[in-house]
Each structure stands twice: as C-alpha cells, then as structure tokens.
Amino acid sequence: MTEPENPRRAALIQRIQAETGIDEDMIFQLVHAFYGRVRQDPLIGPVFAARISDWEPHLQRMCEFWSSVMLMSGRYHGAPMPKHAALPIDAPHFDRWLELFTATAHEVCPPAAAERFVERARLIARSLEMGVANSQGVFLDRTGRFHRTGSAPE
C-alpha cells in the first residue's frame, strides 16, 4: 500500500509547474538537447565518451535526476558524488558543463523554467566541484575553485 502524497508537497509542485511550466516532457527535451551538445563538446565530450557507450540508460537516469530535482518526483535513486569524484575533471569542466546547460535551458525552456533549471544547475555544479576537490584532498572555501595538478589556476 502506498502512502498518500503530502498535500504541502503536492501544492508546492503545482506552484512550480504553474510558475515555470516545468513538466516531465520539458525535462526530457532539455536533457536530450543538452547531452546532444555535451557529446560534441571538445572539452567535456571526451570525459563522457570514455565512460558512456550506451547513451539511452544515461539519458533516462538524467531525466529521473532532473525530475527529482525540479519536481520532487523521487524518481532518481543514486549517488552522483562517488561517480564524479574519480573523474579527471576540475573547474574548467564544471564551467563548460554549466555554460552548455545554461544555453540549452534558455533555448529549450520558457524564461521562468530556464532560470529555475540554471539556478539548480549552478548549485549542483558547485556541490560536485567541491566534492571532487575534497576527494583529491583539496578543501575549497565558498569562492575557491578546484584545479587538478598541472592545470592552470584562475
């Protein structure tokens, strides 16, 4: 037997959808358009290509992730930090990811939705960058950026 949905949560989701138009279809469109760009990008594309051979499961998982983030659907069950901690990425990779995501969100989504997605993406990128740095023994303050050994600091 499933528990009834929390009425406050349901009202919040309805408000988000009314204010932004975000729904599962918009998430699907954004995720697929964004990863189409990622795959072509000379900086972050190779990081993904080295790890993903079958894109459909990844795209589905990313739709679940963004559904959980934006609509509190609870569809995503994963731990993104451990997957990112071992990647050969640093500040320029996060900047490029956010740049591509922002451009795609503004192309695919109405303005209110794009701004909500980008706001969340910035928080996610920052959190992941801090986690990746931490996994390498580097502790960032609120404004610090992570640069792997051998890459130029900003």
Salt bridges, closest charged atoms under 4 A:
GLU19 OE2 - ARG15 NE 3.10
GLU19 OE1 - ARG116 NH2 3.16
GLU24 OE1 - ARG75 NH1 2.59
ASP41 OD1 - ARG96 NE 2.62
ASP90 OD1 - HIS93 ND1 3.13
ASP95 OD1 - ARG145 NH2 2.70
GLU99 OE2 - ARG96 NH1 2.54
GLU107 OE2 - ARG37 NH2 2.54
GLU115 OE2 - HIS106 NE2 3.19
GLU129 OE1 - ARG145 NH2 2.97
GLU154 OE1 - ARG145 NH1 3.76
